[in-house]
Amino acid sequence: MPMWLHCLDVCRINSYIISKEKKLVGNQKNFVLDWIVALNNRAQFIETQRTRKAVASLTSPVDPRKEKRFRISSTKPQLPSHRLLGEKKDHVEIITKDQKGCSYCKYLRAVAKLNGTDPLPTLARPQRKCLACGDHLCRDHFDPFHAP
């Protein structure tokens, strides 16, 4: 631990010297405060990012409080129309802390129930969801869900 703290102190001092030569900072106290905030922000970003495609769930353009909840009908199952909104590149799977039922599995289950299929397909509860739509989806159902 002392070696780690010494290395961190050396990095801080060297960074301050470079910033001072480039006239980016005024005094060392403000530099240290800005440096701590930057390190903390980086740590929070790394903590929320679990895969290469995942980004912090705070960056999601979908506000769950403003959007009406979509339910799949058991008599006339349909996929939600918001799954096709926006560009294809905006629909990226992210990792979340909550775990809800896969929207496409719910759709397949409703169709199977309507057709009288036995046994019914299982309902997966992934921790993945689409960044653009906000729907929880299995890894296998991500692309079929967003296909027209």
C-alpha angles and dihedrals in degrees: 000000000000090000091051092050091047091052090048090050092050090051091049094050094045091049091050092050092051092046091048092051090051089047093237096131137040108208137001095249093060090044092053092048092050090046092052091049091049092049091048092050090049091050091051091049093050091047093055095041109081103158135027092257095042121098131180110293088226089073092062112125090210113093107202092201094059099043122084115237114255119218127190111234118232092212098044110017116199134166115242117267094223089072089080097045119115128007124322091241091061091062101086126154116241134185116246134186094234123075119213136162119284110256093217092048088053090052093049090047092051091050091048091048091050092050092047094242115170126234101029118228115263120255113235120211106207128181088221126096139170115265094214102041101027093224119141110237138178118241090249094049100046096092098037090051092056095043115106 
